[in-house]
Amino acid sequence: MSRLGKLPVKIPQGVKVEWKGDELVITGPKGSLSQKIPPQIEVEVSETEIRVRPRNMDKLSRALHGTIRQLINNMVIGVTQGFTKELQLVGTGYRVKQEGEAIVLTVGFSHPVRVEPMPGVTLKAVGQDRIVVSGIDKQKVGQMAANIRAIRPPEPYKGKGIRYVGEYVRRKAGKSAVKAQ
């Protein structure tokens, strides 16, 4: 059995958990999230915690056990605190500008790149070289940040591009001059 899956998910004050068919709906101060629970997994909801167990010990049930528990935990954290990812633009002339809900990136292309947020995700330009992606759904926040990073990923020679704050970019040596004979 999964070690993570055995741990109960604590339900904080102000969070409401309810079943709707085969779907678990968690509502908190920041919003509401739902997750479809597969039939191989049994979820037991009490007043203060949620426990997840596999119905039997076949390979699929064991594989889903820890995953479903962690998805439920992320939902509880999302509706209480939310999730954020920060991106940084590195390069001469690389900048970001806020235009309503969207952001506009100038990252060395012949045209500016406009990025619209996914539903449930907010984009915020902080200064000219930082982007904050935030929301209550961890998967959507991570996907939106990855989509923005993919516009101009950091390159290994000068390190220019869009990277996560704190991300280490491994640098390569450039061309070395050949001696004339």
C-alpha positions in Angstrom: 0.0 0.0 0.0 1.1 3.6 -0.6 2.7 5.3 2.3 1.3 8.6 1.3 -2.1 7.1 0.6 -2.4 5.8 4.2 -2.1 9.4 5.6 -5.5 11.1 6.3 -6.2 14.5 4.7 -7.1 17.0 7.4 -10.2 19.2 6.7 -9.6 22.7 8.0 -12.2 25.1 9.4 -14.4 26.6 6.7 -14.0 23.8 4.2 -17.0 21.7 3.2 -16.7 18.2 1.6 -19.6 16.5 -0.1 -20.3 13.6 -2.4 -22.2 14.1 -5.7 -22.5 10.7 -7.3 -18.9 9.5 -8.0 -17.5 13.0 -7.6 -16.0 14.5 -4.5 -16.7 18.3 -4.2 -14.6 20.4 -1.9 -15.7 24.0 -1.2 -13.6 26.6 0.7 -13.1 30.3 1.1 -11.3 30.7 -2.3 -13.7 28.6 -4.4 -14.8 25.1 -5.2 -13.1 22.1 -6.8 -14.3 18.6 -7.8 -12.6 15.3 -8.5 -14.1 12.2 -10.0 -13.2 9.2 -7.8 -12.5 5.9 -9.7 -14.5 2.8 -8.5 -11.3 1.1 -7.4 -10.8 3.6 -4.6 -12.9 4.0 -1.5 -13.1 7.4 0.2 -14.3 7.8 3.7 -15.3 11.4 4.8 -15.6 12.3 8.5 -16.0 15.7 10.2 -12.2 16.4 10.5 -10.5 14.2 7.9 -10.7 12.3 4.7 -9.3 8.7 4.4 -8.5 7.0 1.1 -8.3 3.2 0.7 -8.1 0.8 -2.2 -11.1 -1.5 -2.6 -8.9 -4.5 -3.5 -5.1 -5.0 -3.8 -4.8 -5.3 -7.6 -2.2 -3.3 -9.5 -4.5 -0.5 -10.7 -6.0 0.1 -7.2 -2.6 0.3 -5.6 -1.4 2.7 -8.3 -4.4 5.0 -7.8 -4.4 4.9 -4.0 -1.7 7.5 -3.3 -2.5 9.6 -6.4 -6.1 10.1 -5.5 -5.2 10.9 -1.9 -2.7 13.6 -3.1 -5.2 15.0 -5.5 -7.7 15.4 -2.7 -5.0 17.0 -0.5 -4.2 19.5 -3.3 -7.8 20.4 -3.6 -8.0 21.1 0.2 -4.9 23.3 0.0 -6.2 25.0 -3.1 -9.5 26.1 -1.7 -7.9 27.4 1.5 -4.5 28.9 0.4 -4.3 28.6 -3.4 -1.2 27.9 -5.5 1.3 30.2 -7.2 4.2 29.8 -9.6 6.6 32.6 -10.5 8.4 33.0 -13.8 11.3 35.3 -14.6 12.3 36.7 -18.0 16.1 36.8 -18.5 17.5 38.5 -21.6 18.2 42.0 -23.0 15.0 43.6 -24.1 12.8 40.8 -22.7 9.9 42.2 -20.8 6.3 41.5 -19.8 3.3 43.9 -19.7 -0.2 43.5 -18.2 -3.2 44.1 -20.5 -6.4 43.4 -18.6 -6.5 39.7 -17.7 -3.8 38.8 -20.3 -0.1 39.5 -20.4 2.0 40.6 -23.4 5.5 39.2 -23.7 8.4 40.8 -25.7 10.9 38.0 -25.9 13.0 38.5 -29.0 10.4 37.5 -31.7 9.4 39.9 -34.5 6.0 40.4 -32.7 4.8 40.6 -29.1 3.2 37.4 -27.7 -0.2 37.8 -26.0 -1.0 35.1 -23.4 -4.6 34.7 -22.2 -5.1 32.9 -18.9 -7.0 29.6 -18.6 -10.3 29.7 -16.7 -9.6 29.7 -13.0 -6.1 31.0 -13.4 -4.9 34.6 -13.0 -1.8 36.1 -14.6 0.0 39.1 -13.1 3.0 41.0 -14.4 5.2 42.1 -11.5 7.7 44.7 -12.8 9.0 44.2 -16.3 10.6 40.8 -15.8 8.4 38.7 -13.5 5.1 36.8 -14.0 3.0 35.4 -11.2 0.6 32.6 -12.1 -2.0 31.9 -9.4 -5.2 29.9 -8.9 -6.9 27.3 -6.8 -6.2 24.3 -9.1 -2.6 23.1 -8.8 -2.8 21.3 -12.2 -4.0 24.3 -14.1 -1.5 26.7 -12.4 1.4 24.3 -13.3 0.1 23.9 -16.9 -0.3 27.6 -17.5 3.2 28.3 -16.1 4.6 25.5 -18.4 2.8 27.0 -21.4 4.3 30.4 -20.7 7.8 28.9 -20.2 7.5 27.0 -23.5 7.1 30.3 -25.5 10.8 30.9 -25.0 12.6 28.3 -22.8 16.0 29.2 -21.4 18.8 28.4 -23.8 22.1 26.9 -22.5 24.6 29.3 -24.0 23.6 32.7 -22.6 20.7 31.6 -20.3 18.2 33.9 -22.1 14.6 32.9 -22.0 11.6 32.4 -19.6 12.4 30.3 -16.5 10.9 29.5 -13.1 12.2 31.6 -10.3 15.0 29.7 -8.7 15.4 27.4 -11.7 19.1 26.5 -12.4 20.0 26.6 -16.1 23.0 24.5 -16.9 25.3 26.5 -19.2 27.4 25.2 -22.0 30.7 26.5 -23.2 30.5 28.4 -26.5 32.7 27.8 -29.6 36.4 27.9 -28.9 38.6 29.7 -31.4 40.7 27.5 -33.7 44.4 28.4 -33.8 45.7 29.5 -37.2 48.7 27.5 -38.4 
